[in-house]
């Protein structure tokens, strides 16, 4: 290291301490719980974490043991960058590291070093420089270098033909990635973005680093590569489809002392299913994710067990294929949205999954229309009279006053909540608008394949965002040709507002533009919002080293390196 670099490091170390304290000071409760927007605001523009070493929060953490973890883990494919489901990253995440990451000890509120130990953000906000760790190896023994970071992010930011990555919209302003040396990588932006936004994007658990050679050897598409070499705390040992994925400790992990566990066994069980609840209550597994509320209540009442629920970075929705009649007409799309009785849909699954009513914006974020105001809006009222009247008028104006003769192909993901909702939505559309639907329930992989190719009329499922900020999911979910715009929605007025939302730094002015975009979507829905998600976790109290209390985005805290077993 040059002498000037050494001086700069000492200065940056002081900035790091101040920044970390600032993050901690902003972790109070808001109207709906944690003010998630504050997560990255305290991260300094200059950061030296070269001496930072992650450990479990508990002072007496001990090594050893195998964690038995129950979670849905039937991935549609193995390229987690291209994925948008916990079926992928829930079990694969422990195999990889990021440039920077969310701290698992404070529910992911703070951004901490990972493969990059230090970073700088230029004053003009257009250059991000990351200094990388020495001595890091991939699971196959190859040296980790800046070229691997560049190859990973070149693919994420600008996917090659045939590759679709939902997080690409986070990095649209990345114009160039350079590698001055093996341990330095520089991201140049075409225009500035708030550092909090960009650092949160880099910290997403979805953005794990893979080998450049692995990408080259597989023509930059890893969908069929079961064991992708990572640098993470665990590596793949054995996988049995739809049963178990066994991970073993990476003995050469760069963060000395981690992981504590000798291994993890991920047992596949569908979300909210009786099988998942039975597995945890009978102690066949140590930890279970996405259990039903009944199981959660039983666990909370059982000595030696714990349970909680937390908001999640997911919308539960029904996508309408805008390329097919009658769904190519915005009047029909609004009519469908109006007749979905959203409070009833939340109630339908109350014993299966904890959900909440919302529109097109995360209802528990600072950007959302307040819930009491939303409840007065047509389509969200408890009394559906006005909504039904308007919906029928819209259908008549579109030429479908007597319904639609041909049954619509209604694609349903094979999850308990989706199957219940699909039946309720089927009845609402038929009884109110005379729309007939034919339910077609399919496994995860088929659902994603069919929705990508447009082989559906209606499709109920869920999609994930990375951040609560609309600049993330507005571009991914709703923008023309967005990577998760599953209904092929294209609204020129909405698309014209997106650059303004992305660039506006004045919070008040930005919120006004977001409201305009929201009202466009109310009149011309890109998706039918069914509900917004909370999920339940259950575990035995001997499982230590985790803190899911205030998670937002389980996808950001998937490493398991600080987990340990107190037994």
C-alpha positions as CSV (number, residue, x, y, z in Angstrom):
1,X,0.0,0.0,0.0
2,X,1.3,3.5,-0.9
3,X,2.0,5.9,2.0
4,X,-0.9,8.2,0.8
5,X,-3.2,5.1,0.9
6,X,-2.2,4.4,4.4
7,X,-3.0,7.9,5.6
8,X,-6.3,7.8,3.7
9,X,-7.1,4.5,5.4
10,X,-6.6,6.0,8.9
11,X,-9.0,8.9,8.0
12,X,-11.5,6.5,6.5
13,X,-11.5,4.4,9.6
14,X,-12.7,7.4,11.7
15,X,-15.4,8.0,9.1
16,X,-16.5,4.4,9.3
17,X,-17.0,4.6,13.1
18,X,-19.1,7.7,12.7
19,X,-21.1,6.3,9.9
20,X,-21.9,3.0,11.7
21,X,-23.0,5.0,14.8
22,X,-25.3,7.1,12.6
23,X,-26.9,4.0,11.2
24,X,-27.5,2.6,14.7
25,X,-29.1,5.9,15.8
26,X,-31.7,5.7,13.0
27,X,-33.1,2.3,14.0
28,X,-36.1,3.4,15.9
29,X,-39.7,2.4,15.2
30,X,-41.9,4.1,12.7
31,X,-45.6,4.0,11.9
32,X,-45.5,0.4,10.6
33,X,-42.3,-0.6,12.5
34,X,-38.7,0.0,11.4
35,X,-38.1,3.0,9.0
36,X,-36.4,0.7,6.5
37,X,-35.4,3.7,4.3
38,X,-32.9,4.6,6.9
39,X,-30.9,1.4,6.5
40,X,-28.1,2.8,4.4
41,X,-28.3,6.5,5.0
42,X,-25.6,6.5,7.6
43,X,-23.0,4.7,5.5
44,X,-20.1,7.1,4.8
45,X,-18.7,7.8,1.4
46,X,-15.3,6.8,2.5
47,X,-15.1,3.5,4.5
48,X,-12.1,1.5,5.7
49,X,-13.1,-1.9,7.1
50,X,-9.8,-3.6,6.7
51,X,-9.7,-4.5,10.4
52,X,-13.4,-5.4,10.5
53,X,-14.1,-9.0,11.4
54,X,-17.6,-10.4,11.6
55,X,-18.5,-12.6,14.6
56,X,-21.7,-13.7,16.2
57,X,-23.3,-11.2,18.5
58,X,-23.2,-13.6,21.4
59,X,-19.8,-13.6,23.3
60,X,-19.8,-17.4,23.9
61,X,-20.5,-18.7,20.3
62,X,-19.1,-22.2,19.9
63,X,-18.3,-24.1,16.7
64,X,-19.7,-27.4,15.5
65,X,-22.9,-29.1,14.7
66,X,-25.2,-29.3,11.6
67,X,-28.2,-27.0,11.4
68,X,-31.4,-28.6,10.0
69,X,-33.3,-25.9,8.2
70,X,-36.7,-26.3,6.6
71,X,-37.5,-24.0,3.7
72,X,-39.0,-24.2,0.2
73,X,-36.1,-25.0,-2.0
74,X,-37.3,-26.2,-5.3
75,X,-35.5,-23.7,-7.6
76,X,-36.8,-23.2,-11.2
77,X,-33.1,-23.3,-12.1
78,X,-29.7,-22.7,-10.4
79,X,-28.8,-19.3,-11.7
80,X,-29.7,-17.3,-8.6
81,X,-28.9,-14.0,-10.4
82,X,-31.7,-14.8,-12.9
83,X,-34.0,-15.9,-10.1
84,X,-36.6,-14.0,-8.1
85,X,-37.7,-16.7,-5.5
86,X,-36.6,-17.8,-2.1
87,X,-36.6,-21.3,-3.7
88,X,-33.2,-20.3,-5.1
89,X,-31.4,-18.0,-2.7
90,X,-32.8,-19.5,0.4
91,X,-30.4,-22.5,0.2
92,X,-27.9,-21.2,-2.4
93,X,-27.1,-17.9,-0.6
94,X,-24.6,-19.5,1.9
95,X,-22.3,-20.5,-1.0
96,X,-21.6,-16.9,-2.0
97,X,-20.2,-13.5,-0.8
98,X,-21.0,-10.0,-1.9
99,X,-19.0,-6.9,-2.4
100,X,-20.7,-5.5,0.7
101,X,-23.5,-7.0,2.8
102,X,-26.2,-6.4,5.4
103,X,-25.2,-7.1,9.0
104,X,-27.1,-10.2,10.2
105,X,-26.7,-9.2,13.8
106,X,-28.9,-6.1,13.6
107,X,-31.6,-7.6,11.2
108,X,-29.7,-6.2,8.2
109,X,-30.0,-2.5,9.0
110,X,-26.3,-1.8,8.6
111,X,-24.1,-2.2,5.6
112,X,-20.7,-3.8,6.5
113,X,-17.7,-5.0,4.5
114,X,-17.6,-8.3,2.7
115,X,-15.3,-9.2,-0.2
116,X,-14.6,-5.4,-0.4
117,X,-13.0,-4.3,2.9
118,X,-13.1,-0.6,2.0
119,X,-14.7,1.7,-0.5
120,X,-14.8,5.3,-1.7
121,X,-17.6,7.3,-3.4
122,X,-16.5,10.3,-5.5
123,X,-17.9,13.7,-4.5
124,X,-19.8,13.9,-7.7
125,X,-21.5,10.6,-6.9
126,X,-20.5,9.1,-10.2
127,X,-17.6,6.8,-9.2
128,X,-17.6,4.0,-6.7
129,X,-14.2,2.4,-5.9
130,X,-14.0,-0.9,-3.9
131,X,-10.8,-2.3,-2.4
132,X,-10.9,-6.1,-2.3
133,X,-9.6,-8.6,0.2
134,X,-6.4,-10.6,-0.2
135,X,-6.2,-14.3,0.1
136,X,-9.8,-15.2,-0.9
137,X,-10.4,-18.4,-2.8
138,X,-13.4,-19.8,-4.6
139,X,-14.5,-23.3,-3.6
140,X,-12.6,-24.8,-6.5
141,X,-9.4,-23.3,-5.3
142,X,-9.2,-20.4,-7.7
143,X,-8.0,-17.0,-6.6
144,X,-10.7,-14.3,-6.2
145,X,-9.8,-11.1,-8.2
146,X,-11.4,-7.9,-9.4
147,X,-12.0,-9.6,-12.8
148,X,-14.6,-11.8,-11.1
149,X,-16.4,-8.8,-9.7
150,X,-16.4,-7.1,-13.1
151,X,-17.7,-10.2,-14.9
152,X,-20.4,-10.7,-12.3
153,X,-21.6,-7.1,-12.4
154,X,-21.2,-6.7,-16.2
155,X,-23.7,-9.6,-16.5
156,X,-26.1,-8.2,-13.8
157,X,-26.1,-4.6,-15.2
158,X,-26.2,-5.5,-18.9
159,X,-27.4,-9.2,-19.3
160,X,-26.4,-10.9,-22.5
161,X,-29.1,-12.2,-24.9
162,X,-31.2,-14.9,-23.4
163,X,-30.4,-13.9,-19.8
164,X,-32.9,-11.9,-17.7
165,X,-31.8,-10.6,-14.3
166,X,-34.4,-8.9,-12.1
167,X,-31.8,-6.7,-10.3
168,X,-30.5,-5.1,-13.6
169,X,-32.7,-2.1,-13.1
170,X,-30.7,-1.2,-10.0
171,X,-27.6,-0.6,-12.1
172,X,-28.9,1.1,-15.2
173,X,-26.6,4.1,-14.6
174,X,-23.5,1.9,-14.4
175,X,-21.7,2.9,-17.6
176,X,-18.3,1.2,-17.1
177,X,-16.6,-1.2,-14.7
178,X,-12.8,-1.2,-14.6
179,X,-10.2,-3.1,-12.8
180,X,-7.0,-1.0,-12.2
181,X,-5.4,-4.0,-10.4
182,X,-6.4,-7.5,-9.1
183,X,-7.7,-6.0,-5.8
184,X,-9.5,-2.9,-7.0
185,X,-12.7,-2.5,-8.9
186,X,-14.2,0.8,-10.1
187,X,-17.9,1.4,-11.0
188,X,-18.5,4.5,-13.1
189,X,-22.0,5.9,-13.4
190,X,-23.4,7.9,-16.3
191,X,-25.3,10.1,-13.8
192,X,-25.2,10.2,-10.0
193,X,-27.5,8.3,-7.7
194,X,-27.8,8.7,-3.9
195,X,-25.0,6.8,-2.3
196,X,-27.6,5.1,0.1
197,X,-29.4,3.7,-3.0
198,X,-26.3,2.4,-4.7
199,X,-24.8,0.9,-1.6
200,X,-28.1,-0.8,-0.7
201,X,-28.1,-2.2,-4.3
202,X,-24.6,-3.6,-3.9
203,X,-25.5,-5.1,-0.5
204,X,-28.4,-7.2,-1.9
205,X,-27.9,-10.8,-1.2
206,X,-28.9,-11.6,-4.8
207,X,-25.6,-10.0,-6.0
208,X,-23.3,-12.8,-5.0
209,X,-19.9,-12.9,-6.8
210,X,-19.2,-15.8,-9.1
211,X,-16.1,-16.7,-11.1
212,X,-15.4,-15.1,-14.4
213,X,-14.3,-18.5,-15.7
214,X,-17.5,-20.2,-14.5
215,X,-19.5,-17.6,-16.5
216,X,-17.3,-18.0,-19.6
217,X,-17.4,-21.8,-19.4
218,X,-21.2,-21.8,-19.4
219,X,-21.8,-19.0,-22.0
220,X,-22.8,-16.6,-19.2
221,X,-25.9,-18.7,-18.3
222,X,-25.8,-20.7,-15.1
223,X,-29.3,-22.1,-15.1
224,X,-28.1,-25.7,-15.3
225,X,-25.0,-25.5,-13.1
226,X,-26.0,-27.1,-9.8
227,X,-22.8,-26.4,-8.0
228,X,-21.6,-22.9,-8.9
229,X,-18.2,-22.2,-7.3
230,X,-18.5,-19.3,-4.8
231,X,-16.3,-17.9,-2.0
232,X,-19.0,-18.3,0.7
233,X,-18.9,-19.9,4.1
234,X,-20.5,-23.1,2.9
235,X,-20.1,-25.3,-0.2
236,X,-22.4,-27.9,-1.8
237,X,-21.9,-31.5,-0.7
238,X,-25.1,-33.3,-1.8
239,X,-28.4,-32.5,-3.3
240,X,-31.6,-34.6,-3.7
241,X,-34.3,-32.9,-5.8
242,X,-37.3,-31.9,-3.7
243,X,-35.8,-33.4,-0.6
244,X,-32.6,-32.0,0.8
245,X,-29.6,-29.9,-0.1
246,X,-26.6,-30.6,2.2
247,X,-23.9,-28.0,2.6
248,X,-20.6,-28.4,4.4
249,X,-18.3,-25.9,6.0
250,X,-15.8,-24.1,3.8
251,X,-12.6,-24.7,5.8
252,X,-10.7,-22.1,3.7
253,X,-13.2,-19.3,4.3
254,X,-11.5,-16.0,4.4
255,X,-13.3,-14.7,7.6
256,X,-11.3,-16.6,10.2
257,X,-13.5,-18.2,12.8
258,X,-16.5,-18.4,10.5
259,X,-18.7,-20.3,9.9
260,X,-19.4,-21.8,13.3
261,X,-21.5,-24.6,11.9
262,X,-20.0,-27.8,10.3
263,X,-22.8,-27.8,7.8
264,X,-26.4,-27.1,7.0
265,X,-29.1,-29.5,5.7
266,X,-31.9,-27.6,3.8
267,X,-35.0,-29.7,3.8
268,X,-37.6,-28.8,1.2
269,X,-41.1,-28.0,2.4
270,X,-43.7,-25.8,0.7
271,X,-44.5,-22.4,2.3
272,X,-47.3,-22.4,4.9
273,X,-47.8,-26.2,4.5
274,X,-48.8,-28.7,7.2
275,X,-45.6,-30.6,6.5
276,X,-43.5,-27.6,7.2
277,X,-45.3,-26.9,10.5
278,X,-45.1,-30.6,11.5
279,X,-41.4,-30.7,10.8
280,X,-40.5,-27.9,13.2
281,X,-43.1,-28.7,15.9
282,X,-41.8,-32.3,16.1
283,X,-38.2,-31.1,16.2
284,X,-37.2,-32.9,13.0
285,X,-35.7,-29.6,12.0
286,X,-34.2,-26.8,14.1
287,X,-35.5,-23.8,12.1
288,X,-38.4,-23.3,9.7
289,X,-39.1,-20.4,7.4
290,X,-42.5,-19.3,6.0
291,X,-44.7,-21.4,8.3
292,X,-48.4,-20.9,8.8
293,X,-49.8,-18.7,11.6
294,X,-51.2,-21.7,13.5
295,X,-47.8,-23.3,13.7
296,X,-46.3,-19.9,14.7
297,X,-48.8,-19.5,17.6
298,X,-48.1,-23.0,18.8
299,X,-44.4,-22.5,18.7
300,X,-44.6,-19.2,20.6
301,X,-46.5,-21.0,23.3
302,X,-44.0,-23.8,23.6
303,X,-41.1,-23.5,26.1
304,X,-37.8,-23.5,24.3
305,X,-39.2,-22.3,21.0
306,X,-39.5,-18.8,19.4
307,X,-41.6,-17.4,16.6
308,X,-42.1,-14.0,15.0
309,X,-43.3,-12.4,11.7
310,X,-41.8,-9.6,9.7
311,X,-42.5,-7.6,6.6
312,X,-41.2,-9.0,3.4
313,X,-39.9,-7.6,0.1
314,X,-42.7,-9.3,-1.9
315,X,-45.9,-8.5,-3.7
316,X,-48.6,-11.1,-4.0
317,X,-50.3,-10.4,-7.3
318,X,-52.2,-11.6,-10.3
319,X,-50.7,-10.6,-13.6
320,X,-52.8,-9.9,-16.7
321,X,-51.4,-10.7,-20.1
322,X,-51.7,-7.4,-21.9
323,X,-51.0,-9.1,-25.2
324,X,-54.3,-11.0,-25.1
325,X,-57.9,-10.1,-25.2
326,X,-59.8,-8.9,-23.2
327,X,-56.8,-7.9,-21.0
328,X,-55.2,-5.7,-23.7
329,X,-57.8,-3.0,-22.7
330,X,-57.0,-0.8,-19.7
331,X,-60.7,-0.5,-18.9
332,X,-60.9,-4.2,-18.4
333,X,-57.7,-4.3,-16.3
334,X,-59.1,-1.6,-14.0
335,X,-62.5,-3.4,-13.8
336,X,-60.7,-6.6,-12.7
337,X,-58.8,-4.7,-10.0
338,X,-62.0,-3.0,-8.7
339,X,-63.9,-6.2,-8.2
340,X,-61.1,-7.9,-6.2
341,X,-62.4,-7.6,-2.6
342,X,-58.9,-7.1,-1.1
343,X,-59.9,-7.3,2.6
344,X,-61.7,-10.6,1.8
345,X,-58.6,-11.9,0.0
346,X,-56.5,-11.2,3.1
347,X,-59.0,-12.9,5.3
348,X,-59.2,-16.0,3.0
349,X,-55.6,-16.9,3.9
350,X,-55.5,-15.7,7.5
351,X,-54.9,-19.2,8.8
352,X,-52.3,-19.9,6.1
353,X,-50.2,-16.7,5.8
354,X,-50.1,-13.3,7.4
355,X,-51.0,-10.7,4.8
356,X,-52.1,-7.0,4.5
357,X,-54.1,-4.9,2.0
358,X,-52.1,-2.6,-0.3
359,X,-52.0,-1.1,-3.8
360,X,-49.0,-0.8,-6.1
361,X,-46.5,0.6,-3.4
362,X,-45.2,-1.2,-0.4
363,X,-47.9,-0.3,2.2
364,X,-45.5,-0.2,5.1
365,X,-43.0,2.1,3.4
366,X,-42.6,5.9,3.7
367,X,-43.7,6.2,0.0
368,X,-47.1,4.6,0.5
369,X,-50.5,6.3,0.5
370,X,-51.5,6.1,4.2
371,X,-53.6,3.1,4.9
372,X,-56.5,5.2,6.2
373,X,-56.5,7.2,3.0
374,X,-56.2,4.1,0.8
375,X,-59.2,2.6,2.6
376,X,-61.3,5.4,1.2
377,X,-60.3,4.8,-2.4
378,X,-62.7,3.0,-4.7
379,X,-61.4,-0.6,-5.0
380,X,-60.1,-0.6,-1.4
381,X,-63.3,0.2,0.5
382,X,-65.0,-2.4,2.7
383,X,-68.3,-1.5,0.9
384,X,-67.7,-2.7,-2.7
385,X,-70.9,-1.0,-4.1
386,X,-69.1,1.9,-5.8
387,X,-66.3,-0.4,-7.1
388,X,-68.7,-2.9,-8.6
389,X,-70.8,-0.2,-10.3
390,X,-67.7,1.4,-11.9
391,X,-66.3,-2.0,-12.9
392,X,-69.5,-3.0,-14.7
393,X,-69.6,0.4,-16.5
394,X,-66.0,0.0,-17.7
395,X,-66.7,-3.5,-19.0
396,X,-69.7,-2.3,-20.9
397,X,-67.7,0.6,-22.4
398,X,-65.1,-1.9,-23.5
399,X,-67.7,-4.1,-25.2
400,X,-67.8,-6.8,-22.5
401,X,-71.0,-5.9,-20.7
402,X,-72.1,-9.5,-20.8
403,X,-68.8,-10.9,-19.9
404,X,-66.2,-12.8,-22.0
405,X,-67.2,-16.0,-23.7
406,X,-63.9,-17.9,-23.7
407,X,-62.6,-19.1,-20.3
408,X,-59.3,-17.4,-19.3
409,X,-56.3,-19.6,-18.6
410,X,-55.5,-18.8,-15.0
411,X,-51.9,-19.9,-14.1
412,X,-51.5,-20.7,-10.4
413,X,-48.3,-21.4,-8.5
414,X,-48.4,-24.6,-6.4
415,X,-48.5,-22.9,-3.0
416,X,-51.4,-23.1,-0.5
417,X,-52.1,-19.4,-0.4
418,X,-52.1,-19.0,-4.2
419,X,-54.5,-21.9,-4.7
420,X,-56.9,-20.4,-2.1
421,X,-56.7,-17.0,-3.7
422,X,-57.1,-18.3,-7.2
423,X,-60.4,-19.9,-6.2
424,X,-61.6,-16.7,-4.5
425,X,-60.6,-14.5,-7.5
426,X,-62.2,-17.0,-9.9
427,X,-65.5,-16.6,-8.0
428,X,-65.3,-12.8,-7.8
429,X,-64.7,-12.4,-11.5
430,X,-67.4,-14.8,-12.5
431,X,-70.1,-13.5,-10.1
432,X,-69.5,-9.8,-10.7
433,X,-68.3,-9.5,-14.3
434,X,-69.3,-12.8,-15.9
435,X,-65.7,-13.7,-16.6
436,X,-65.0,-17.4,-16.7
437,X,-61.6,-18.8,-15.8
438,X,-59.9,-22.2,-15.9
439,X,-57.4,-22.8,-13.1
440,X,-54.1,-24.4,-14.1
441,X,-51.9,-25.2,-11.1
442,X,-48.2,-25.8,-11.8
443,X,-44.9,-26.1,-10.0
444,X,-42.5,-23.2,-9.6
445,X,-40.4,-23.9,-12.7
446,X,-43.3,-24.2,-15.0
447,X,-45.0,-21.1,-13.6
448,X,-41.9,-19.0,-14.3
449,X,-41.4,-20.5,-17.8
450,X,-45.0,-19.9,-18.8
451,X,-45.2,-16.4,-17.5
452,X,-42.0,-15.4,-19.2
453,X,-43.2,-16.7,-22.6
454,X,-46.7,-15.3,-22.2
455,X,-48.4,-18.7,-22.0
456,X,-51.2,-17.5,-19.7
457,X,-54.1,-15.1,-19.5
458,X,-54.0,-14.6,-15.7
459,X,-51.2,-15.7,-13.4
460,X,-51.1,-15.6,-9.7
461,X,-47.8,-15.6,-7.8
462,X,-45.3,-13.4,-6.1
463,X,-42.3,-11.3,-7.2
464,X,-39.5,-9.9,-5.1
465,X,-37.8,-6.5,-5.0
466,X,-34.5,-5.6,-3.6
467,X,-35.2,-2.3,-2.0
468,X,-38.3,-0.4,-0.6
469,X,-37.4,2.5,-2.9
470,X,-39.7,2.8,-5.9
471,X,-36.7,3.4,-8.2
472,X,-36.0,-0.3,-7.7
473,X,-39.3,-2.1,-8.2
474,X,-41.1,0.5,-10.3
475,X,-38.4,-0.1,-12.9
476,X,-38.3,-3.9,-12.4
477,X,-42.0,-4.6,-12.1
478,X,-43.8,-1.9,-14.0
479,X,-41.5,-0.3,-16.6
480,X,-41.9,-1.3,-20.2
481,X,-39.7,-4.4,-20.7
482,X,-38.8,-4.5,-17.0
483,X,-37.3,-7.9,-16.0
484,X,-40.3,-8.7,-13.8
485,X,-43.0,-6.9,-15.8
486,X,-44.8,-10.2,-16.2
487,X,-48.0,-8.8,-17.8
488,X,-46.1,-7.0,-20.6
489,X,-47.6,-3.7,-19.4
490,X,-46.6,-0.6,-21.3
491,X,-47.9,2.8,-20.2
492,X,-46.2,5.8,-21.9
493,X,-47.2,8.3,-19.2
494,X,-45.8,6.1,-16.4
495,X,-42.6,5.3,-18.3
496,X,-42.0,9.1,-18.8
497,X,-42.2,9.6,-15.0
498,X,-39.6,7.0,-14.1
499,X,-36.4,9.1,-14.9
500,X,-37.8,11.9,-12.8
501,X,-38.4,9.6,-9.9
502,X,-34.9,8.1,-10.2
503,X,-33.2,11.5,-10.4
504,X,-35.2,13.7,-8.0
505,X,-33.3,14.3,-4.7
506,X,-35.8,16.5,-3.0
507,X,-38.0,14.1,-0.9
508,X,-41.1,16.2,-1.1
509,X,-40.9,16.7,-4.9
510,X,-40.0,13.1,-5.4
511,X,-43.0,11.9,-3.4
512,X,-45.3,14.0,-5.6
513,X,-44.0,12.3,-8.7
514,X,-44.4,8.9,-7.1
515,X,-48.1,9.8,-6.3
516,X,-48.6,10.7,-10.0
517,X,-47.2,7.3,-11.0
518,X,-49.4,5.6,-8.5
519,X,-52.6,7.2,-9.8
520,X,-51.7,6.2,-13.4
521,X,-51.4,2.6,-12.2
522,X,-54.8,2.8,-10.4
523,X,-56.4,3.8,-13.7
524,X,-54.4,1.3,-15.7
525,X,-53.2,-1.5,-13.4
526,X,-50.0,-3.3,-14.4
527,X,-50.9,-6.1,-12.0
528,X,-53.8,-6.9,-9.7
529,X,-52.4,-6.4,-6.1
530,X,-53.8,-9.3,-4.1
531,X,-51.9,-8.5,-0.8
532,X,-48.5,-7.7,0.7
533,X,-46.6,-10.2,2.7
534,X,-45.5,-10.9,6.2
535,X,-43.8,-14.2,6.9
536,X,-43.4,-16.4,10.0
537,X,-40.1,-17.9,11.2
538,X,-40.0,-20.6,13.9
539,X,-36.9,-22.0,15.7
540,X,-35.7,-23.7,18.8
541,X,-33.9,-21.4,21.2
542,X,-30.7,-23.3,20.9
543,X,-30.3,-21.8,17.4
544,X,-28.2,-18.7,18.0
545,X,-26.4,-16.1,16.0
546,X,-29.4,-14.7,14.1
547,X,-31.7,-11.8,14.5
548,X,-34.8,-11.8,12.2
549,X,-36.8,-9.4,14.4
550,X,-36.8,-6.5,11.9
551,X,-35.9,-8.1,8.6
552,X,-37.0,-6.6,5.4
553,X,-35.8,-8.8,2.6
554,X,-34.9,-12.2,3.8
555,X,-32.8,-12.4,0.6
556,X,-30.2,-10.0,2.1
557,X,-29.4,-12.2,5.1
558,X,-28.9,-15.7,3.8
559,X,-25.3,-16.4,4.7
560,X,-25.7,-18.5,7.9
561,X,-22.0,-17.7,8.8
562,X,-22.9,-16.3,12.3
563,X,-25.4,-19.1,13.1
564,X,-24.3,-21.5,15.9
565,X,-26.0,-24.3,18.0
566,X,-26.1,-24.0,21.7
567,X,-26.5,-27.7,22.4
